[in-house]
Amino acid sequence: MAYKHLIVETHEKVGVIFFDRPEALNALCEELVQELGQALDIFEDDSNIHVIVLTGSHKAFAAGADIREMQSKTYVSAYMEDFITQGWERVTQCRKPIIATVAGYALGGGCEMAMMCDFIIAGDNAQFGQPEITIGTIPGAGGTQRLARYIGKSKAMDMCLTGRMMDAEEAERCGLVSRVVPAGQLKGEDIKVASKIASFSLPVTMMAKEAVNQAFETTLTSGLKFERRVFHATFDLEDRREGMSAFVEKREPNFKN
Ligand code: DAK
């Protein structure tokens, strides 16, 4: 499928989606977000794809939602059209693991989009921020909520109230990103990490993702119960039997998904 603002590649079991709107530092216009939804639908429906990588260019993951598109909106128009909500939420509805790999700017909606993914790998030139306050608004796609959960209240307040940027080193230190790699190596490194995850049983990776996400949606007691049920359920999987047998027999497992 051809896209105007995306480049889509596959590397064996890994599907990679690049934002490709260099003239606007990958600002997430409505058309791009719609295309993103289509690309995600295709990868989710493709049983050969186990893991999705969402990425941008060396200069920008995405410098936010498109300010030119938002400039003339009113409260009523944004409310009535439920402004850009649906496409954005598609990322959070992904059942397969989705990794954001960020080089350069991840600002506003770009930072929010990265946080909607399961984890973030950053190039050492990455810059994260929620600068909406500098243009007279506040984060609208989870910045105030997800950032506070990722990095705690004090830093989230600092970011949202000052609009400052956070570099990759600080982002790793405070838990916003899982690892930092030299920006020039980000492309190979992301495929390596995604391929590692893709080598495991797909239903089990999906269950692990669902269980970790419960930690952010429920109480500890309910989350633990959910985890226990899913853990018990894995005992009915052929891949669980294969994994444990392979360990005991000192060989590589051959997961059938
Ligand atoms: N939108 C539109 N165009 C943008 C853009 C953006 N967010 N960011 C950059 N561009 C464009 C610039 O206008 C410029 O275009 P031309 O002038 O060349 O035509 C081109 O990209 C290159 O940018 P600069 O010339 O500014 O490049 P610099 O290297 O000098 O500066 C910068 C890079 C990233 C520091 C700067 O471009 C910048 O400050 N950009 C804006 C960052 C920002 O404020 N981002 C937050 C936007 S508000 C929601 C979902 C999402 C959102 C809200 C609701 N729902 C689901 C309801 C999100 C809101 C936001 O993200």
Residues whose N, C-alpha, C, O or C-beta is under 5 A from the ligand:
A	BS01	DAK	E23 A24 L25 A27 A63 G64 A65 D66 I67 R68 F83 I84 T85 W88 Y105 L107 G108 G109 G110 P131 E132 G140 A141
